[in-house]
């Protein structure tokens, strides 16, 4: 089943709003999917789209600097955070 562009945009807005609410903390894909109540694979494709638009950044290392083998954490970019902050 295909999701329309309008619905994808609304879900993206939910993701950005959630990341803004927990900012500056970075969070795993699975936690975002759980919070937004969506499938992890769908959420990952959505997060990658937002990354290409420059709204979020992907973190592939843990706090000790060790590369994750299959996981990613996500957070808002500084630019996106400032835009959201202005609209609050």
TORSEFI-581012 format. One line per field, with one value per residue (C-alpha): residue number from 1; residue in one letter; chain; x, y, z. Coordinates in steps of 0.25 Angstrom, whole numbers, plus 5000, padded with zeros to 4 digits. Layout:
BEGIN
nr	(NUM / ...)
rest	(a / ...)
kette	(A / ...)
u	(X / ...)
v	(Y / ...)
w	(Z / ...)
END
This chain:
BEGIN
nr	(1 / 2 / 3 / 4 / 5 / 6 / 7 / 8 / 9 / 10 / 11 / 12 / 13 / 14 / 15 / 16 / 17 / 18 / 19 / 20 / 21 / 22 / 23 / 24 / 25 / 26 / 27 / 28 / 29 / 30 / 31 / 32 / 33 / 34 / 35 / 36 / 37 / 38 / 39 / 40 / 41 / 42 / 43 / 44 / 45 / 46 / 47 / 48 / 49 / 50 / 51 / 52 / 53 / 54 / 55 / 56 / 57 / 58 / 59 / 60 / 61 / 62 / 63 / 64 / 65 / 66 / 67 / 68 / 69 / 70 / 71 / 72 / 73 / 74 / 75 / 76 / 77 / 78 / 79 / 80 / 81 / 82 / 83 / 84 / 85 / 86 / 87 / 88)
rest	(x / x / x / x / x / x / x / x / x / x / x / x / x / x / x / x / x / x / x / x / x / x / x / x / x / x / x / x / x / x / x / x / x / x / x / x / x / x / x / x / x / x / x / x / x / x / x / x / x / x / x / x / x / x / x / x / x / x / x / x / x / x / x / x / x / x / x / x / x / x / x / x / x / x / x / x / x / x / x / x / x / x / x / x / x / x / x / x)
kette	(A / A / A / A / A / A / A / A / A / A / A / A / A / A / A / A / A / A / A / A / A / A / A / A / A / A / A / A / A / A / A / A / A / A / A / A / A / A / A / A / A / A / A / A / A / A / A / A / A / A / A / A / A / A / A / A / A / A / A / A / A / A / A / A / A / A / A / A / A / A / A / A / A / A / A / A / A / A / A / A / A / A / A / A / A / A / A / A)
u	(5000 / 5006 / 5005 / 5002 / 5012 / 5003 / 5002 / 5017 / 5019 / 5010 / 5018 / 5031 / 5025 / 5022 / 5036 / 5042 / 5033 / 5037 / 5052 / 5051 / 5044 / 5056 / 5067 / 5079 / 5078 / 5080 / 5070 / 5070 / 5061 / 5053 / 5050 / 5045 / 5037 / 5031 / 5027 / 5021 / 5014 / 5020 / 5028 / 5043 / 5046 / 5037 / 5042 / 5056 / 5053 / 5046 / 5058 / 5067 / 5059 / 5059 / 5074 / 5076 / 5067 / 5077 / 5067 / 5073 / 5086 / 5090 / 5100 / 5106 / 5116 / 5113 / 5118 / 5131 / 5133 / 5131 / 5124 / 5110 / 5109 / 5094 / 5088 / 5087 / 5083 / 5076 / 5075 / 5071 / 5082 / 5085 / 5078 / 5065 / 5065 / 5066 / 5055 / 5046 / 5050 / 5046 / 5032 / 5029)
v	(5000 / 5013 / 5026 / 5039 / 5050 / 5059 / 5048 / 5046 / 5061 / 5061 / 5049 / 5056 / 5068 / 5059 / 5053 / 5067 / 5072 / 5060 / 5062 / 5077 / 5073 / 5064 / 5073 / 5073 / 5058 / 5048 / 5036 / 5023 / 5020 / 5009 / 5019 / 5029 / 5019 / 5014 / 5029 / 5032 / 5018 / 5014 / 5003 / 5004 / 5002 / 5012 / 5022 / 5019 / 5023 / 5036 / 5039 / 5037 / 5047 / 5057 / 5055 / 5058 / 5071 / 5075 / 5076 / 5064 / 5058 / 5043 / 5039 / 5026 / 5025 / 5023 / 5033 / 5026 / 5027 / 5013 / 5011 / 5005 / 4992 / 4993 / 5005 / 5020 / 5031 / 5044 / 5058 / 5072 / 5080 / 5093 / 5100 / 5093 / 5094 / 5109 / 5110 / 5102 / 5110 / 5123 / 5117 / 5114)
w	(5000 / 4996 / 5005 / 4998 / 4998 / 5006 / 5017 / 5016 / 5019 / 5031 / 5037 / 5034 / 5041 / 5053 / 5053 / 5053 / 5064 / 5072 / 5070 / 5073 / 5087 / 5091 / 5085 / 5086 / 5089 / 5078 / 5077 / 5070 / 5058 / 5066 / 5077 / 5067 / 5060 / 5073 / 5077 / 5064 / 5063 / 5049 / 5043 / 5045 / 5031 / 5026 / 5037 / 5032 / 5018 / 5023 / 5032 / 5020 / 5012 / 5023 / 5024 / 5009 / 5011 / 5022 / 5033 / 5041 / 5043 / 5045 / 5056 / 5053 / 5065 / 5080 / 5090 / 5091 / 5076 / 5072 / 5059 / 5060 / 5052 / 5048 / 5056 / 5054 / 5063 / 5058 / 5063 / 5057 / 5050 / 5056 / 5044 / 5046 / 5061 / 5060 / 5050 / 5059 / 5071 / 5064 / 5061 / 5076)
END
